[in-house]
Amino acid sequence: MIRSVVRGIGSALPRRIMKNTDFEGIVETSDEWIAQRTGIRQRHIAADDETTASLGEAAARAALENAGLTPDDIDLIVLATSTPNNTFPATAVDIQNRLGMRHGFAFDMQAVCSGFVYAVTTADLYIRGGQAKRVLVIGSETFSRILDWNDRSTCVLFGDGAGAIVLEAQQGEGTIGDRGVLAASLRSDGVHKDKLFVDGGPSTTGTVGHLKMEGREVFKHAVGMITDVIEDVFTQTGVTAENLDWFVPHQANKRIIDASAKKLGIAEEKVVVTVNLHGNTSAASVPLALAAAVADGRIKRGDLVMLEAMGGGFTWGAVLLRW
């Protein structure tokens, strides 16, 4: 059977690093307060000349270089983002143009923090359906543009950045020993819409709006929802927590990451954590963490890796792949 195998990976971060102490002159908070509740120590904030498109392009170029490919080798670009450069056209098309890619097709995917997991699942379906041989999957965000910098409960949590992978169609045996995407599980439930949202949009206010979040409510639902989709993937494949080499969760809050891993029985040493360095970068979160673990040699060819995320909507999902 055809498998969607990761051929290359890359990432990009804005130049500016904003530490927790930098917030002390903006809102009533402290490094200790932020770190204790979230695990975050710093985040990257985009400058005026750094956008979702430019960061996405940089991550895409890094992934292509890592794969030993060029834009001419790509059939499809799927960009996961909640902070597009424009209402339309899709920022994926902008990135396609920046890469000099004059063939194939490109589109954005909006599932907030779950966007990259949704995008990988979508790209896998295009590949297995024979519609594309190689897909560039990108998660890129500039959440700093939609934050209320007077709201200490949200402005300290988020950062900007981008991560990308190249998925390529390769022949597999149809077993869990295959490299590539092995299984996925996606969910959403709009009843939770008002717990994490942006209070603006073209059709309602005609403005971009700012991020609003009921932190306790998000935390309350997160662990159960995350474990739900991961257990579904375990059921689909017969894999257990013990079989995993690495767990790469959405980097929103260290407490949620720890509680999820504990509930699933995933050993602490198998969990990739970058929330301390990046904060919550929404759809860029998972690929940034993945890229960091590949770059430092933790994730190696043949490793069994579980990706998961949960975001506004609520949306949530998990993907199991062999590197």
C-alpha positions in Angstrom: 0.0 0.0 0.0 1.0 3.6 -0.4 2.3 5.4 2.7 3.0 9.1 3.2 6.6 9.2 4.4 8.4 12.2 5.9 11.1 13.1 3.4 12.3 16.4 5.0 11.6 18.8 7.9 12.3 22.4 8.6 11.4 25.3 10.9 11.7 29.1 11.2 11.4 31.5 14.1 11.2 35.3 14.3 14.4 37.1 15.3 13.0 38.7 18.4 12.9 36.6 21.6 10.6 37.9 24.3 11.3 36.6 27.8 8.8 36.4 30.7 10.5 39.3 32.4 9.8 41.5 29.4 6.1 41.4 30.3 6.6 42.9 33.8 6.4 46.4 32.4 3.4 45.6 30.2 0.9 43.7 32.5 0.9 42.7 36.2 2.8 39.4 36.0 6.2 37.9 36.7 8.5 35.2 35.3 7.7 33.0 38.3 3.9 33.3 37.8 4.1 32.5 34.1 6.6 29.6 34.4 4.9 28.0 37.3 1.5 27.9 35.6 2.5 27.2 32.0 6.1 26.1 31.8 6.8 28.9 29.4 10.1 30.9 29.8 10.2 32.7 26.4 8.6 33.0 23.0 9.5 34.5 19.6 7.6 37.6 18.4 7.4 38.6 14.7 8.7 41.9 13.6 6.8 44.1 11.1 8.7 42.4 8.2 8.0 38.9 9.5 4.6 37.4 8.5 2.9 34.1 8.4 3.8 33.8 4.8 7.5 34.8 5.2 7.9 32.4 8.2 6.1 29.6 6.3 8.3 30.2 3.3 11.5 30.0 5.4 10.3 26.7 7.1 9.3 25.3 3.7 12.7 26.1 2.1 14.4 24.4 5.1 12.2 21.3 4.7 12.9 21.1 1.0 16.6 21.5 1.6 16.5 18.8 4.2 14.7 16.5 1.8 17.1 17.3 -1.1 14.1 18.5 -3.2 13.1 21.7 -5.0 9.6 23.4 -5.3 9.4 21.7 -8.7 9.1 18.4 -6.9 6.0 19.4 -4.9 2.5 18.8 -6.1 0.5 20.3 -3.2 1.0 22.8 -0.3 -1.3 22.5 2.7 -0.8 25.4 5.2 -2.3 25.2 8.6 -2.8 28.7 10.1 -5.3 30.9 12.0 -3.4 34.0 11.2 -3.3 34.4 7.4 -1.6 37.3 5.7 -4.9 38.2 4.1 -8.6 37.2 4.4 -8.0 35.9 0.9 -6.3 34.6 -1.1 -5.0 31.7 0.9 -1.6 32.3 2.4 -0.6 28.9 1.0 -0.9 30.4 -2.5 1.3 33.3 -1.4 3.9 30.8 -0.2 3.6 28.9 -3.4 4.4 32.1 -5.3 7.3 33.0 -3.0 8.8 29.5 -3.7 8.5 30.1 -7.4 6.2 27.1 -7.8 4.0 27.5 -10.9 2.3 24.2 -10.9 0.2 22.0 -8.5 -2.2 23.6 -6.0 -2.2 25.1 -2.5 -4.8 25.9 0.2 -5.1 26.9 3.8 -6.5 24.7 6.6 -8.1 26.3 9.6 -8.3 24.1 12.7 -6.5 26.5 15.1 -3.9 24.6 17.3 -4.9 21.3 15.8 -4.2 22.6 12.3 -1.0 20.8 11.6 -2.4 17.4 12.7 -5.5 18.1 10.5 -3.2 19.1 7.6 -1.0 16.0 7.8 -4.1 13.8 7.8 -5.5 15.7 4.8 -2.1 15.5 2.9 -2.0 11.7 3.7 -5.4 11.3 2.1 -4.4 13.2 -1.1 -1.2 11.0 -1.3 -3.0 7.7 -0.7 -5.7 8.8 -3.1 -3.2 9.3 -5.9 -3.8 13.0 -6.2 -0.3 14.0 -5.1 3.1 12.4 -4.9 4.8 15.0 -2.7 3.1 17.4 -0.3 4.5 20.3 1.6 2.7 20.5 4.9 3.3 23.8 6.8 2.1 25.1 10.2 2.8 28.9 10.4 1.4 31.5 12.8 1.8 35.1 13.9 -0.5 35.0 17.0 1.1 38.1 18.4 -1.0 40.0 15.8 -4.3 38.9 17.5 -3.4 39.2 21.1 -4.8 41.8 23.5 -1.5 42.9 25.1 -3.4 44.2 28.1 -4.9 40.8 29.0 -2.3 39.0 31.1 -4.2 35.7 31.0 -3.6 35.3 27.2 -0.8 37.6 26.0 1.9 35.7 27.9 0.9 32.3 26.4 1.5 32.7 22.7 4.3 33.1 20.3 5.1 33.1 16.5 6.9 30.6 14.3 6.6 28.0 11.6 7.4 24.4 10.9 7.1 22.3 7.8 7.5 18.7 6.5 7.6 17.1 3.1 5.4 14.0 2.8 6.2 11.7 -0.1 4.3 8.7 -1.5 6.3 5.5 -0.9 5.4 1.8 -1.1 4.7 0.1 2.2 3.8 -3.4 3.3 0.6 -2.4 5.1 1.9 -3.1 8.6 2.8 -0.9 11.5 6.5 -1.6 10.6 6.0 0.7 7.6 7.6 4.2 7.5 5.1 7.1 7.2 1.7 8.0 8.5 0.1 4.8 10.0 -3.2 6.1 11.5 -5.0 9.3 12.4 -8.0 10.4 14.4 -9.7 13.8 14.2 -12.5 15.3 16.2 -14.3 18.6 16.7 -17.2 19.9 18.8 -18.6 23.3 18.2 -20.5 23.5 21.5 -17.2 24.7 23.0 -16.8 27.5 20.4 -17.0 30.3 23.0 -14.3 28.9 25.3 -11.4 29.8 22.9 -12.1 32.2 20.0 -11.2 35.5 18.4 -13.9 38.2 18.8 -13.8 39.5 15.2 -14.1 38.5 11.6 -15.1 39.7 8.1 -18.7 38.5 8.4 -19.4 39.7 11.9 -17.4 42.8 13.0 -15.3 43.5 9.9 -12.2 43.5 12.1 -9.5 41.0 12.9 -10.4 40.9 16.6 -8.5 39.6 19.6 -8.0 36.2 21.1 -10.3 35.3 24.0 -10.0 32.2 26.2 -11.6 30.6 29.3 -8.3 29.0 30.5 -9.8 26.8 33.2 -12.4 25.4 30.8 -9.8 24.7 28.1 -7.7 22.9 30.7 -10.7 20.9 32.0 -11.4 19.4 28.6 -7.9 19.1 27.2 -6.6 16.0 28.8 -9.7 13.9 28.2 -10.0 15.0 24.5 -6.3 14.4 23.8 -6.4 10.9 25.3 -9.6 10.1 23.4 -8.1 10.4 20.0 -4.8 8.9 20.9 -6.5 5.8 22.3 -8.5 5.6 19.1 -5.2 5.5 17.1 -3.9 2.8 19.5 -7.1 0.8 18.8 -6.7 1.2 15.0 -3.1 0.0 15.0 -2.7 -2.3 18.0 0.1 0.0 19.2 0.4 0.8 22.9 2.0 3.6 24.9 5.0 1.3 25.6 5.6 0.9 21.8 6.0 4.6 21.2 9.5 6.0 20.9 8.4 9.7 21.0 5.3 11.7 22.0 5.2 15.1 20.3 2.2 17.0 21.8 0.8 20.4 21.1 2.9 22.9 23.1 0.3 24.9 25.0 0.9 24.2 28.6 3.4 22.0 30.4 0.7 20.9 32.9 -1.5 19.7 30.1 1.4 17.9 28.5 2.4 16.2 31.7 -1.2 15.2 32.7 -1.9 13.7 29.2 1.3 11.7 29.1 0.6 10.4 32.6 -3.0 9.4 31.8 -1.8 7.6 28.7 1.1 5.8 30.5 3.7 7.5 28.3 7.1 7.7 30.0 8.3 11.3 30.7 11.6 10.7 28.9 9.6 10.0 25.6 7.8 13.4 25.7 9.2 16.2 23.5 8.7 19.6 25.2 9.5 23.0 23.7 6.8 25.1 25.3 9.5 26.6 27.5 11.2 28.0 24.4 8.4 28.8 22.0 5.2 29.3 24.1 2.0 28.3 22.3 2.5 28.8 18.5 -0.9 27.2 17.6 -0.6 25.3 14.3 3.2 25.8 14.3 3.6 24.1 17.7 3.8 20.5 16.7 6.1 20.9 13.7 8.4 23.2 15.7 8.7 20.6 18.4 9.1 17.8 15.9 11.9 19.8 14.1 13.7 20.4 17.3 13.7 16.8 18.3 14.9 15.7 14.8 17.6 18.4 14.8 19.1 17.4 18.2 19.1 13.7 17.2 16.3 12.4 19.5 14.0 11.3 16.7 15.7 8.9 14.3 14.7 7.0 11.2 12.4 4.1 12.2 11.1 5.7 15.4 7.4 5.5 16.2 6.1 9.0 16.9 2.7 10.1 18.1 1.6 13.7 17.3 -1.4 15.3 19.0 -3.1 18.7 19.3 -6.2 20.4 20.6 -7.4 23.9 19.7 -10.3 26.3 19.5 -13.5 25.0 18.2 -12.8 22.7 20.0 -10.8 20.7 17.5 -8.5 17.9 18.4 -6.6 15.1 16.8 -3.7 12.6 16.7 -1.4 11.1 14.1 0.8 8.1 14.5 3.7 7.9 12.1 7.0 6.0 11.8 9.9 8.4 11.0 
